[in-house]
Amino acid sequence: MAAKTLTRMDLSEAVFREVGLSRNESSQLVERVLEMMSDALVDGEQVKISSFGTFSVRSKTARVGRNPKTGEEVPISPRRVMTFRPSHLMKDRVAAGNRGQ
Amino acid sequence: MIRSELIQKLSDENPHLYQRDVERIVNAIFEEIIDALSSGNRVELRGFGAFSVKKRDARVGRNPRTGESVSVEEKHVPFFKAGKLLRDRLNGQES
């Protein structure tokens, strides 16, 4: 697998190619999209992007964990975690693109 | 929040852009991520999270209705891990 890692820069570049905006404005827009999604999630909202996937926040209750190295019991406080459920379209495209890899 | 609300909000903040361009911008972002994963690449967005592809080995599954064995081929699935900043923010630790 050609394990390349894309970053914000590649997303801005995609925006730049799509619409004739400056690179600077393109990267600001990418940043804003990520911020808006983060803010909605922090507010406990679900973020549902059709044909991409759904980001949601779940609350986990407190439980007793264990330090695997020492066996010591440590309390794990209640917390919120985020999950992502890819859309069927995304799953299909990722499966098709990586078949036989 | 759904895709159209995201587009609307971004559009409201950028009155100098046509709404249809904002739509193309938002679509280009998500399209680029799916494209990257389809080519076996990762997308790392510091603070937000990282999208990657995980390989699921072939296995023998079972038809839950009939109990019949079926072979399930190896496949690749998209995976997302939230970034540290976002995880912290979800738990009230604004930095």
N, CA and C atoms of all chains as a GROMACS GRO file, in nm:
protein
  588
    1MET      N    1   0.084  -0.120   0.000
    1MET     CA    2   0.000   0.000   0.000
    1MET      C    3   0.087   0.125   0.000
    2ALA      N    4   0.054   0.218  -0.086
    2ALA     CA    5   0.129   0.344  -0.091
    2ALA      C    6   0.087   0.429   0.027
    3ALA      N    7   0.143   0.402   0.142
    3ALA     CA    8   0.098   0.468   0.264
    3ALA      C    9   0.141   0.614   0.271
    4LYS      N   10   0.067   0.695   0.199
    4LYS     CA   11   0.094   0.838   0.202
    4LYS      C   12   0.002   0.898   0.307
    5THR      N   13   0.046   1.002   0.373
    5THR     CA   14  -0.043   1.068   0.469
    5THR      C   15  -0.078   1.206   0.419
    6LEU      N   16  -0.208   1.227   0.399
    6LEU     CA   17  -0.254   1.358   0.357
    6LEU      C   18  -0.280   1.444   0.480
    7THR      N   19  -0.267   1.574   0.464
    7THR     CA   20  -0.290   1.666   0.575
    7THR      C   21  -0.386   1.776   0.529
    8ARG      N   22  -0.406   1.872   0.619
    8ARG     CA   23  -0.489   1.989   0.585
    8ARG      C   24  -0.445   2.051   0.453
    9MET      N   25  -0.314   2.049   0.431
    9MET     CA   26  -0.261   2.112   0.310
    9MET      C   27  -0.318   2.049   0.184
   10ASP      N   28  -0.331   1.917   0.185
   10ASP     CA   29  -0.384   1.848   0.068
   10ASP      C   30  -0.532   1.879   0.050
   11LEU      N   31  -0.604   1.896   0.161
   11LEU     CA   32  -0.746   1.931   0.151
   11LEU      C   33  -0.760   2.073   0.096
   12SER      N   34  -0.676   2.164   0.144
   12SER     CA   35  -0.681   2.302   0.092
   12SER      C   36  -0.649   2.303  -0.056
   13GLU      N   37  -0.553   2.218  -0.093
   13GLU     CA   38  -0.513   2.209  -0.234
   13GLU      C   39  -0.632   2.161  -0.319
   14ALA      N   40  -0.708   2.067  -0.266
   14ALA     CA   41  -0.826   2.016  -0.337
   14ALA      C   42  -0.930   2.128  -0.354
   15VAL      N   43  -0.947   2.210  -0.249
   15VAL     CA   44  -1.040   2.322  -0.255
   15VAL      C   45  -0.990   2.425  -0.356
   16PHE      N   46  -0.862   2.450  -0.352
   16PHE     CA   47  -0.798   2.544  -0.443
   16PHE      C   48  -0.821   2.503  -0.589
   17ARG      N   49  -0.807   2.373  -0.614
   17ARG     CA   50  -0.828   2.321  -0.751
   17ARG      C   51  -0.974   2.331  -0.794
   18GLU      N   52  -1.064   2.312  -0.698
   18GLU     CA   53  -1.207   2.307  -0.729
   18GLU      C   54  -1.265   2.445  -0.761
   19VAL      N   55  -1.228   2.543  -0.678
   19VAL     CA   56  -1.281   2.679  -0.696
   19VAL      C   57  -1.162   2.772  -0.704
   20GLY      N   58  -1.170   2.873  -0.785
   20GLY     CA   59  -1.054   2.960  -0.803
   20GLY      C   60  -1.027   3.058  -0.690
   21LEU      N   61  -1.012   3.007  -0.568
   21LEU     CA   62  -0.981   3.095  -0.456
   21LEU      C   63  -0.831   3.093  -0.430
   22SER      N   64  -0.783   3.186  -0.350
   22SER     CA   65  -0.641   3.185  -0.317
   22SER      C   66  -0.612   3.065  -0.227
   23ARG      N   67  -0.486   3.026  -0.223
   23ARG     CA   68  -0.449   2.913  -0.136
   23ARG      C   69  -0.478   2.947   0.009
   24ASN      N   70  -0.454   3.072   0.043
   24ASN     CA   71  -0.476   3.116   0.179
   24ASN      C   72  -0.622   3.104   0.220
   25GLU      N   73  -0.709   3.152   0.132
   25GLU     CA   74  -0.852   3.144   0.163
   25GLU      C   75  -0.899   2.999   0.164
   26SER      N   76  -0.846   2.920   0.073
   26SER     CA   77  -0.882   2.778   0.069
   26SER      C   78  -0.850   2.710   0.201
   27SER      N   79  -0.732   2.739   0.255
   27SER     CA   80  -0.695   2.672   0.380
   27SER      C   81  -0.778   2.724   0.497
   28GLN      N   82  -0.817   2.852   0.491
   28GLN     CA   83  -0.904   2.904   0.597
   28GLN      C   84  -1.040   2.836   0.596
   29LEU      N   85  -1.090   2.809   0.476
   29LEU     CA   86  -1.220   2.744   0.465
   29LEU      C   87  -1.216   2.600   0.517
   30VAL      N   88  -1.108   2.531   0.486
   30VAL     CA   89  -1.092   2.394   0.537
   30VAL      C   90  -1.091   2.397   0.689
   31GLU      N   91  -1.017   2.492   0.743
   31GLU     CA   92  -1.008   2.506   0.888
   31GLU      C   93  -1.145   2.532   0.950
   32ARG      N   94  -1.221   2.620   0.887
   32ARG     CA   95  -1.355   2.655   0.938
   32ARG      C   96  -1.447   2.534   0.938
   33VAL      N   97  -1.439   2.454   0.831
   33VAL     CA   98  -1.524   2.335   0.824
   33VAL      C   99  -1.492   2.242   0.941
   34LEU      N  100  -1.364   2.222   0.967
   34LEU     CA  101  -1.325   2.134   1.078
   34LEU      C  102  -1.369   2.192   1.212
   35GLU      N  103  -1.356   2.325   1.225
   35GLU     CA  104  -1.398   2.391   1.349
   35GLU      C  105  -1.548   2.377   1.372
   36MET      N  106  -1.625   2.399   1.266
   36MET     CA  107  -1.771   2.390   1.280
   36MET      C  108  -1.813   2.250   1.320
   37MET      N  109  -1.748   2.152   1.261
   37MET     CA  110  -1.781   2.013   1.295
   37MET      C  111  -1.742   1.985   1.440
   38SER      N  112  -1.623   2.030   1.480
   38SER     CA  113  -1.578   2.008   1.618
   38SER      C  114  -1.671   2.075   1.717
   39ASP      N  115  -1.708   2.201   1.687
   39ASP     CA  116  -1.794   2.276   1.779
   39ASP      C  117  -1.928   2.205   1.798
   40ALA      N  118  -1.985   2.157   1.688
   40ALA     CA  119  -2.114   2.088   1.696
   40ALA      C  120  -2.100   1.964   1.785
   41LEU      N  121  -1.991   1.890   1.767
   41LEU     CA  122  -1.969   1.769   1.846
   41LEU      C  123  -1.950   1.802   1.993
   42VAL      N  124  -1.875   1.908   2.020
   42VAL     CA  125  -1.852   1.948   2.160
   42VAL      C  126  -1.986   1.987   2.225
   43ASP      N  127  -2.077   2.045   2.145
   43ASP     CA  128  -2.210   2.078   2.195
   43ASP      C  129  -2.298   1.954   2.208
   44GLY      N  130  -2.244   1.839   2.178
   44GLY     CA  131  -2.319   1.715   2.190
   44GLY      C  132  -2.404   1.682   2.070
   45GLU      N  133  -2.385   1.759   1.964
   45GLU     CA  134  -2.463   1.736   1.842
   45GLU      C  135  -2.400   1.626   1.757
   46GLN      N  136  -2.484   1.560   1.678
   46GLN     CA  137  -2.435   1.463   1.583
   46GLN      C  138  -2.398   1.538   1.455
   47VAL      N  139  -2.296   1.496   1.386
   47VAL     CA  140  -2.263   1.560   1.258
   47VAL      C  141  -2.280   1.455   1.149
   48LYS      N  142  -2.380   1.479   1.065
   48LYS     CA  143  -2.418   1.379   0.965
   48LYS      C  144  -2.387   1.433   0.827
   49ILE      N  145  -2.288   1.378   0.762
   49ILE     CA  146  -2.252   1.423   0.629
   49ILE      C  147  -2.295   1.314   0.530
   50SER      N  148  -2.400   1.343   0.456
   50SER     CA  149  -2.454   1.241   0.365
   50SER      C  150  -2.347   1.193   0.268
   51SER      N  151  -2.350   1.069   0.237
   51SER     CA  152  -2.256   0.997   0.151
   51SER      C  153  -2.111   1.001   0.201
   52PHE      N  154  -2.090   1.053   0.322
   52PHE     CA  155  -1.957   1.047   0.384
   52PHE      C  156  -1.965   0.962   0.511
   53GLY      N  157  -2.039   1.012   0.609
   53GLY     CA  158  -2.054   0.936   0.732
   53GLY      C  159  -2.109   1.021   0.846
   54THR      N  160  -2.123   0.961   0.961
   54THR     CA  161  -2.180   1.029   1.077
   54THR      C  162  -2.084   1.027   1.194
   55PHE      N  163  -2.060   1.145   1.249
   55PHE     CA  164  -1.978   1.155   1.370
   55PHE      C  165  -2.075   1.171   1.486
   56SER      N  166  -2.058   1.094   1.590
   56SER     CA  167  -2.144   1.115   1.706
   56SER      C  168  -2.066   1.105   1.834
   57VAL      N  169  -2.126   1.157   1.939
   57VAL     CA  170  -2.062   1.161   2.070
   57VAL      C  171  -2.140   1.070   2.163
   58ARG      N  172  -2.069   0.984   2.234
   58ARG     CA  173  -2.134   0.896   2.330
   58ARG      C  174  -2.077   0.922   2.468
   59SER      N  175  -2.163   0.907   2.568
   59SER     CA  176  -2.114   0.924   2.704
   59SER      C  177  -2.083   0.788   2.762
   60LYS      N  178  -1.970   0.779   2.829
   60LYS     CA  179  -1.933   0.653   2.894
   60LYS      C  180  -1.938   0.673   3.043
   61THR      N  181  -1.988   0.572   3.112
   61THR     CA  182  -1.997   0.583   3.258
   61THR      C  183  -1.862   0.552   3.322
   62ALA      N  184  -1.852   0.587   3.447
   62ALA     CA  185  -1.729   0.560   3.521
   62ALA      C  186  -1.711   0.410   3.537
   63ARG      N  187  -1.588   0.363   3.536
   63ARG     CA  188  -1.563   0.221   3.563
   63ARG      C  189  -1.425   0.207   3.626
   64VAL      N  190  -1.402   0.089   3.678
   64VAL     CA  191  -1.271   0.067   3.738
   64VAL      C  192  -1.182   0.002   3.634
   65GLY      N  193  -1.071   0.065   3.605
   65GLY     CA  194  -0.977   0.010   3.510
   65GLY      C  195  -0.860  -0.050   3.586
   66ARG      N  196  -0.765  -0.102   3.511
   66ARG     CA  197  -0.650  -0.162   3.575
   66ARG      C  198  -0.526  -0.123   3.496
   67ASN      N  199  -0.424  -0.085   3.566
   67ASN     CA  200  -0.298  -0.059   3.499
   67ASN      C  201  -0.243  -0.194   3.456
   68PRO      N  202  -0.233  -0.217   3.326
   68PRO     CA  203  -0.194  -0.350   3.279
   68PRO      C  204  -0.052  -0.390   3.321
   69LYS      N  205   0.029  -0.291   3.349
   69LYS     CA  206   0.167  -0.322   3.386
   69LYS      C  207   0.178  -0.363   3.533
   70THR      N  208   0.108  -0.287   3.620
   70THR     CA  209   0.123  -0.312   3.762
   70THR      C  210   0.005  -0.389   3.821
   71GLY      N  211  -0.106  -0.399   3.746
   71GLY     CA  212  -0.223  -0.468   3.798
   71GLY      C  213  -0.303  -0.384   3.896
   72GLU      N  214  -0.254  -0.264   3.917
   72GLU     CA  215  -0.318  -0.172   4.011
   72GLU      C  216  -0.454  -0.123   3.958
   73GLU      N  217  -0.552  -0.112   4.046
   73GLU     CA  218  -0.682  -0.062   4.003
   73GLU      C  219  -0.682   0.090   3.997
   74VAL      N  220  -0.733   0.144   3.889
   74VAL     CA  221  -0.742   0.289   3.877
   74VAL      C  222  -0.884   0.325   3.834
   75PRO      N  223  -0.941   0.428   3.897
   75PRO     CA  224  -1.076   0.467   3.856
   75PRO      C  225  -1.072   0.539   3.722
   76ILE      N  226  -1.165   0.507   3.633
   76ILE     CA  227  -1.176   0.578   3.506
   76ILE      C  228  -1.303   0.662   3.517
   77SER      N  229  -1.287   0.793   3.509
   77SER     CA  230  -1.402   0.881   3.529
   77SER      C  231  -1.493   0.880   3.406
   78PRO      N  232  -1.619   0.919   3.426
   78PRO     CA  233  -1.710   0.921   3.312
   78PRO      C  234  -1.657   1.017   3.207
   79ARG      N  235  -1.672   0.983   3.083
   79ARG     CA  236  -1.619   1.071   2.979
   79ARG      C  237  -1.701   1.059   2.851
   80ARG      N  238  -1.678   1.153   2.762
   80ARG     CA  239  -1.746   1.150   2.634
   80ARG      C  240  -1.648   1.108   2.526
   81VAL      N  241  -1.691   1.017   2.442
   81VAL     CA  242  -1.604   0.974   2.332
   81VAL      C  243  -1.676   0.996   2.200
   82MET      N  244  -1.597   1.009   2.096
   82MET     CA  245  -1.653   1.037   1.966
   82MET      C  246  -1.637   0.913   1.878
   83THR      N  247  -1.741   0.884   1.801
   83THR     CA  248  -1.730   0.772   1.709
   83THR      C  249  -1.765   0.818   1.569
   84PHE      N  250  -1.712   0.749   1.471
   84PHE     CA  251  -1.742   0.780   1.332
   84PHE      C  252  -1.797   0.655   1.265
   85ARG      N  253  -1.912   0.669   1.202
   85ARG     CA  254  -1.970   0.559   1.126
   85ARG      C  255  -1.968   0.597   0.980
   86PRO      N  256  -1.883   0.531   0.902
   86PRO     CA  257  -1.875   0.566   0.760
   86PRO      C  258  -2.005   0.530   0.686
   87SER      N  259  -2.037   0.605   0.584
   87SER     CA  260  -2.155   0.576   0.502
   87SER      C  261  -2.129   0.452   0.418
   88HIS      N  262  -2.237   0.394   0.364
   88HIS     CA  263  -2.221   0.278   0.277
   88HIS      C  264  -2.135   0.312   0.157
   89LEU      N  265  -2.158   0.432   0.102
   89LEU     CA  266  -2.082   0.475  -0.014
   89LEU      C  267  -1.932   0.476   0.016
   90MET      N  268  -1.897   0.532   0.131
   90MET     CA  269  -1.756   0.540   0.168
   90MET      C  270  -1.699   0.400   0.189
   91LYS      N  271  -1.774   0.315   0.258
   91LYS     CA  272  -1.726   0.178   0.283
   91LYS      C  273  -1.705   0.105   0.151
   92ASP      N  274  -1.801   0.120   0.060
   92ASP     CA  275  -1.790   0.052  -0.069
   92ASP      C  276  -1.669   0.102  -0.148
   93ARG      N  277  -1.651   0.233  -0.149
   93ARG     CA  278  -1.539   0.287  -0.227
   93ARG      C  279  -1.404   0.250  -0.168
   94VAL      N  280  -1.396   0.249  -0.035
   94VAL     CA  281  -1.270   0.212   0.030
   94VAL      C  282  -1.241   0.064   0.008
   95ALA      N  283  -1.346  -0.018   0.016
   95ALA     CA  284  -1.328  -0.162  -0.006
   95ALA      C  285  -1.284  -0.188  -0.150
   96ALA      N  286  -1.352  -0.122  -0.245
   96ALA     CA  287  -1.320  -0.143  -0.387
   96ALA      C  288  -1.179  -0.096  -0.421
   97GLY      N  289  -1.141   0.020  -0.368
   97GLY     CA  290  -1.011   0.077  -0.400
   97GLY      C  291  -0.894  -0.001  -0.344
   98ASN      N  292  -0.919  -0.073  -0.235
   98ASN     CA  293  -0.809  -0.144  -0.169
   98ASN      C  294  -0.812  -0.295  -0.192
   99ARG      N  295  -0.903  -0.338  -0.277
   99ARG     CA  296  -0.918  -0.483  -0.301
   99ARG      C  297  -0.787  -0.542  -0.350
  100GLY      N  298  -0.749  -0.653  -0.285
  100GLY     CA  299  -0.627  -0.723  -0.327
  100GLY      C  300  -0.499  -0.657  -0.281
  101GLN      N  301  -0.511  -0.555  -0.196
  101GLN     CA  302  -0.390  -0.486  -0.147
  101GLN      C  303  -0.333  -0.557  -0.026
  102MET      N  304  -2.603   1.837   1.318
  102MET     CA  305  -2.568   1.918   1.202
  102MET      C  306  -2.555   1.827   1.081
  103ILE      N  307  -2.613   1.866   0.971
  103ILE     CA  308  -2.601   1.788   0.849
  103ILE      C  309  -2.526   1.868   0.743
  104ARG      N  310  -2.490   1.801   0.636
  104ARG     CA  311  -2.409   1.863   0.531
  104ARG      C  312  -2.464   1.999   0.486
  105SER      N  313  -2.597   2.006   0.463
  105SER     CA  314  -2.655   2.131   0.412
  105SER      C  315  -2.646   2.244   0.515
  106GLU      N  316  -2.651   2.210   0.644
  106GLU     CA  317  -2.638   2.313   0.747
  106GLU      C  318  -2.495   2.366   0.752
  107LEU      N  319  -2.402   2.276   0.733
  107LEU     CA  320  -2.261   2.314   0.730
  107LEU      C  321  -2.237   2.411   0.614
  108ILE      N  322  -2.294   2.376   0.500
  108ILE     CA  323  -2.280   2.461   0.381
  108ILE      C  324  -2.345   2.598   0.404
  109GLN      N  325  -2.464   2.596   0.463
  109GLN     CA  326  -2.536   2.720   0.490
  109GLN      C  327  -2.457   2.811   0.582
  110LYS      N  328  -2.402   2.753   0.689
  110LYS     CA  329  -2.327   2.831   0.788
  110LYS      C  330  -2.202   2.892   0.725
  111LEU      N  331  -2.132   2.811   0.648
  111LEU     CA  332  -2.009   2.858   0.585
  111LEU      C  333  -2.042   2.966   0.482
  112SER      N  334  -2.157   2.950   0.418
  112SER     CA  335  -2.204   3.045   0.318
  112SER      C  336  -2.237   3.179   0.386
  113ASP      N  337  -2.304   3.173   0.500
  113ASP     CA  338  -2.340   3.294   0.575
  113ASP      C  339  -2.215   3.371   0.618
  114GLU      N  340  -2.110   3.296   0.653
  114GLU     CA  341  -1.986   3.360   0.698
  114GLU      C  342  -1.905   3.418   0.583
  115ASN      N  343  -1.935   3.371   0.462
  115ASN     CA  344  -1.857   3.416   0.346
  115ASN      C  345  -1.948   3.471   0.237
  116PRO      N  346  -2.010   3.588   0.266
  116PRO     CA  347  -2.108   3.643   0.171
  116PRO      C  348  -2.048   3.673   0.033
  117HIS      N  349  -1.916   3.682   0.024
  117HIS     CA  350  -1.856   3.710  -0.107
  117HIS      C  351  -1.850   3.587  -0.197
  118LEU      N  352  -1.885   3.469  -0.142
  118LEU     CA  353  -1.881   3.347  -0.223
  118LEU      C  354  -2.023   3.305  -0.262
  119TYR      N  355  -2.035   3.253  -0.382
  119TYR     CA  356  -2.165   3.198  -0.424
  119TYR      C  357  -2.191   3.073  -0.341
  120GLN      N  358  -2.318   3.054  -0.306
  120GLN     CA  359  -2.351   2.934  -0.229
  120GLN      C  360  -2.312   2.806  -0.303
  121ARG      N  361  -2.328   2.808  -0.436
  121ARG     CA  362  -2.293   2.685  -0.510
  121ARG      C  363  -2.143   2.656  -0.505
  122ASP      N  364  -2.062   2.764  -0.491
  122ASP     CA  365  -1.918   2.742  -0.476
  122ASP      C  366  -1.886   2.686  -0.338
  123VAL      N  367  -1.956   2.738  -0.236
  123VAL     CA  368  -1.935   2.687  -0.100
  123VAL      C  369  -1.970   2.538  -0.098
  124GLU      N  370  -2.076   2.504  -0.170
  124GLU     CA  371  -2.117   2.366  -0.179
  124GLU      C  372  -2.006   2.281  -0.242
  125ARG      N  373  -1.947   2.333  -0.349
  125ARG     CA  374  -1.839   2.260  -0.416
  125ARG      C  375  -1.717   2.247  -0.325
  126ILE      N  376  -1.692   2.352  -0.246
  126ILE     CA  377  -1.578   2.351  -0.153
  126ILE      C  378  -1.595   2.241  -0.049
  127VAL      N  379  -1.713   2.240   0.013
  127VAL     CA  380  -1.740   2.140   0.118
  127VAL      C  381  -1.734   1.999   0.058
  128ASN      N  382  -1.795   1.982  -0.059
  128ASN     CA  383  -1.792   1.851  -0.123
  128ASN      C  384  -1.650   1.808  -0.157
  129ALA      N  385  -1.568   1.904  -0.203
  129ALA     CA  386  -1.430   1.872  -0.241
  129ALA      C  387  -1.352   1.819  -0.120
  130ILE      N  388  -1.378   1.875  -0.003
  130ILE     CA  389  -1.307   1.833   0.118
  130ILE      C  390  -1.338   1.686   0.149
  131PHE      N  391  -1.469   1.653   0.153
  131PHE     CA  392  -1.506   1.516   0.188
  131PHE      C  393  -1.467   1.417   0.077
  132GLU      N  394  -1.477   1.464  -0.046
  132GLU     CA  395  -1.442   1.380  -0.159
  132GLU      C  396  -1.292   1.345  -0.155
  133GLU      N  397  -1.211   1.443  -0.120
  133GLU     CA  398  -1.066   1.422  -0.114
  133GLU      C  399  -1.031   1.317  -0.007
  134ILE      N  400  -1.104   1.320   0.104
  134ILE     CA  401  -1.078   1.222   0.211
  134ILE      C  402  -1.113   1.080   0.163
  135ILE      N  403  -1.230   1.066   0.100
  135ILE     CA  404  -1.271   0.934   0.051
  135ILE      C  405  -1.173   0.884  -0.055
  136ASP      N  406  -1.132   0.975  -0.143
  136ASP     CA  407  -1.036   0.943  -0.248
  136ASP      C  408  -0.905   0.890  -0.190
  137ALA      N  409  -0.856   0.961  -0.089
  137ALA     CA  410  -0.730   0.924  -0.026
  137ALA      C  411  -0.740   0.783   0.033
  138LEU      N  412  -0.849   0.757   0.105
  138LEU     CA  413  -0.865   0.627   0.169
  138LEU      C  414  -0.882   0.517   0.064
  139SER      N  415  -0.949   0.550  -0.044
  139SER     CA  416  -0.969   0.451  -0.151
  139SER      C  417  -0.836   0.413  -0.215
  140SER      N  418  -0.739   0.504  -0.209
  140SER     CA  419  -0.607   0.474  -0.264
  140SER      C  420  -0.514   0.417  -0.157
  141GLY      N  421  -0.570   0.386  -0.042
  141GLY     CA  422  -0.489   0.325   0.063
  141GLY      C  423  -0.410   0.425   0.145
  142ASN      N  424  -0.441   0.553   0.131
  142ASN     CA  425  -0.368   0.655   0.207
  142ASN      C  426  -0.440   0.691   0.337
  143ARG      N  427  -0.370   0.764   0.422
  143ARG     CA  428  -0.427   0.814   0.549
  143ARG      C  429  -0.452   0.963   0.535
  144VAL      N  430  -0.542   1.015   0.617
  144VAL     CA  431  -0.561   1.159   0.621
  144VAL      C  432  -0.553   1.200   0.768
  145GLU      N  433  -0.454   1.282   0.799
  145GLU     CA  434  -0.432   1.321   0.937
  145GLU      C  435  -0.460   1.469   0.954
  146LEU      N  436  -0.563   1.500   1.033
  146LEU     CA  437  -0.600   1.638   1.056
  146LEU      C  438  -0.578   1.670   1.203
  147ARG      N  439  -0.460   1.721   1.231
  147ARG     CA  440  -0.419   1.751   1.369
  147ARG      C  441  -0.527   1.826   1.446
  148GLY      N  442  -0.554   1.778   1.566
  148GLY     CA  443  -0.653   1.843   1.650
  148GLY      C  444  -0.791   1.787   1.628
  149PHE      N  445  -0.820   1.750   1.503
  149PHE     CA  446  -0.952   1.694   1.473
  149PHE      C  447  -0.949   1.542   1.482
  150GLY      N  448  -0.865   1.482   1.401
  150GLY     CA  449  -0.855   1.336   1.404
  150GLY      C  450  -0.790   1.282   1.279
  151ALA      N  451  -0.782   1.151   1.271
  151ALA     CA  452  -0.717   1.088   1.156
  151ALA      C  453  -0.805   0.980   1.096
  152PHE      N  454  -0.813   0.980   0.964
  152PHE     CA  455  -0.885   0.876   0.892
  152PHE      C  456  -0.782   0.778   0.836
  153SER      N  457  -0.809   0.650   0.852
  153SER     CA  458  -0.717   0.551   0.795
  153SER      C  459  -0.798   0.431   0.746
  154VAL      N  460  -0.726   0.337   0.686
  154VAL     CA  461  -0.791   0.217   0.635
  154VAL      C  462  -0.742   0.099   0.716
  155LYS      N  463  -0.834   0.016   0.762
  155LYS     CA  464  -0.794  -0.104   0.835
  155LYS      C  465  -0.831  -0.226   0.755
  156LYS      N  466  -0.742  -0.324   0.763
  156LYS     CA  467  -0.766  -0.447   0.690
  156LYS      C  468  -0.838  -0.548   0.779
  157ARG      N  469  -0.945  -0.604   0.727
  157ARG     CA  470  -1.016  -0.711   0.798
  157ARG      C  471  -0.984  -0.841   0.727
  158ASP      N  472  -0.925  -0.936   0.799
  158ASP     CA  473  -0.888  -1.063   0.738
  158ASP      C  474  -1.010  -1.142   0.692
  159ALA      N  475  -0.987  -1.230   0.599
  159ALA     CA  476  -1.093  -1.320   0.554
  159ALA      C  477  -1.133  -1.407   0.673
  160ARG      N  478  -1.258  -1.442   0.682
  160ARG     CA  479  -1.302  -1.525   0.794
  160ARG      C  480  -1.421  -1.609   0.749
  161VAL      N  481  -1.451  -1.708   0.830
  161VAL     CA  482  -1.569  -1.787   0.802
  161VAL      C  483  -1.682  -1.728   0.885
  162GLY      N  484  -1.780  -1.676   0.817
  162GLY     CA  485  -1.894  -1.619   0.888
  162GLY      C  486  -2.008  -1.717   0.888
  163ARG      N  487  -2.116  -1.674   0.944
  163ARG     CA  488  -2.230  -1.763   0.952
  163ARG      C  489  -2.356  -1.685   0.919
  164ASN      N  490  -2.440  -1.742   0.839
  164ASN     CA  491  -2.568  -1.681   0.812
  164ASN      C  492  -2.650  -1.693   0.940
  165PRO      N  493  -2.681  -1.579   1.004
  165PRO     CA  494  -2.747  -1.586   1.135
  165PRO      C  495  -2.885  -1.651   1.128
  166ARG      N  496  -2.946  -1.649   1.011
  166ARG     CA  497  -3.081  -1.706   1.002
  166ARG      C  498  -3.076  -1.859   0.987
  167THR      N  499  -2.983  -1.904   0.902
  167THR     CA  500  -2.981  -2.048   0.874
  167THR      C  501  -2.869  -2.122   0.947
  168GLY      N  502  -2.773  -2.045   1.002
  168GLY     CA  503  -2.662  -2.110   1.072
  168GLY      C  504  -2.558  -2.165   0.976
  169GLU      N  505  -2.582  -2.146   0.847
  169GLU     CA  506  -2.493  -2.195   0.743
  169GLU      C  507  -2.359  -2.119   0.743
  170SER      N  508  -2.249  -2.190   0.717
  170SER     CA  509  -2.118  -2.123   0.710
  170SER      C  510  -2.102  -2.056   0.574
  171VAL      N  511  -2.049  -1.934   0.577
  171VAL     CA  512  -2.017  -1.866   0.452
  171VAL      C  513  -1.879  -1.805   0.466
  172SER      N  514  -1.801  -1.808   0.358
  172SER     CA  515  -1.669  -1.748   0.371
  172SER      C  516  -1.681  -1.600   0.338
  173VAL      N  517  -1.622  -1.517   0.426
  173VAL     CA  518  -1.623  -1.373   0.406
  173VAL      C  519  -1.483  -1.334   0.361
  174GLU      N  520  -1.476  -1.269   0.247
  174GLU     CA  521  -1.346  -1.231   0.193
  174GLU      C  522  -1.278  -1.122   0.275
  175GLU      N  523  -1.147  -1.116   0.261
  175GLU     CA  524  -1.070  -1.010   0.324
  175GLU      C  525  -1.121  -0.876   0.270
  176LYS      N  526  -1.130  -0.776   0.357
  176LYS     CA  527  -1.171  -0.645   0.306
  176LYS      C  528  -1.109  -0.531   0.384
  177HIS      N  529  -1.119  -0.413   0.328
  177HIS     CA  530  -1.063  -0.295   0.391
  177HIS      C  531  -1.175  -0.201   0.432
  178VAL      N  532  -1.166  -0.150   0.552
  178VAL     CA  533  -1.272  -0.061   0.602
  178VAL      C  534  -1.214   0.071   0.650
  179PRO      N  535  -1.290   0.180   0.634
  179PRO     CA  536  -1.245   0.310   0.683
  179PRO      C  537  -1.249   0.315   0.834
  180PHE      N  538  -1.156   0.389   0.892
  180PHE     CA  539  -1.149   0.401   1.038
  180PHE      C  540  -1.116   0.544   1.074
  181PHE      N  541  -1.177   0.594   1.182
  181PHE     CA  542  -1.148   0.730   1.227
  181PHE      C  543  -1.110   0.730   1.374
  182LYS      N  544  -1.006   0.804   1.406
  182LYS     CA  545  -0.967   0.819   1.546
  182LYS      C  546  -0.966   0.968   1.578
  183ALA      N  547  -1.040   1.007   1.680
  183ALA     CA  548  -1.047   1.148   1.716
  183ALA      C  549  -0.912   1.198   1.766
  184GLY      N  550  -0.879   1.322   1.734
  184GLY     CA  551  -0.753   1.381   1.777
  184GLY      C  552  -0.758   1.422   1.924
  185LYS      N  553  -0.641   1.444   1.980
  185LYS     CA  554  -0.631   1.473   2.123
  185LYS      C  555  -0.706   1.601   2.161
  186LEU      N  556  -0.690   1.704   2.079
  186LEU     CA  557  -0.755   1.832   2.110
  186LEU      C  558  -0.907   1.815   2.117
  187LEU      N  559  -0.962   1.745   2.021
  187LEU     CA  560  -1.106   1.725   2.018
  187LEU      C  561  -1.151   1.638   2.135
  188ARG      N  562  -1.075   1.534   2.163
  188ARG     CA  563  -1.108   1.446   2.277
  188ARG      C  564  -1.109   1.526   2.407
  189ASP      N  565  -1.009   1.612   2.422
  189ASP     CA  566  -1.002   1.695   2.542
  189ASP      C  567  -1.119   1.793   2.549
  190ARG      N  568  -1.151   1.851   2.435
  190ARG     CA  569  -1.262   1.947   2.432
  190ARG      C  570  -1.395   1.879   2.466
  191LEU      N  571  -1.411   1.756   2.421
  191LEU     CA  572  -1.534   1.682   2.451
  191LEU      C  573  -1.550   1.662   2.601
  192ASN      N  574  -1.436   1.663   2.670
  192ASN     CA  575  -1.441   1.640   2.813
  192ASN      C  576  -1.410   1.767   2.892
  193GLY      N  577  -1.448   1.878   2.832
  193GLY     CA  578  -1.441   2.006   2.902
  193GLY      C  579  -1.304   2.058   2.936
  194GLN      N  580  -1.204   2.014   2.860
  194GLN     CA  581  -1.070   2.069   2.885
  194GLN      C  582  -1.029   2.158   2.770
  195GLU      N  583  -1.087   2.276   2.766
  195GLU     CA  584  -1.049   2.370   2.661
  195GLU      C  585  -0.908   2.417   2.692
  196SER      N  586  -0.821   2.412   2.589
  196SER     CA  587  -0.684   2.458   2.619
  196SER      C  588  -0.658   2.593   2.554
   0.00000   0.00000   0.00000
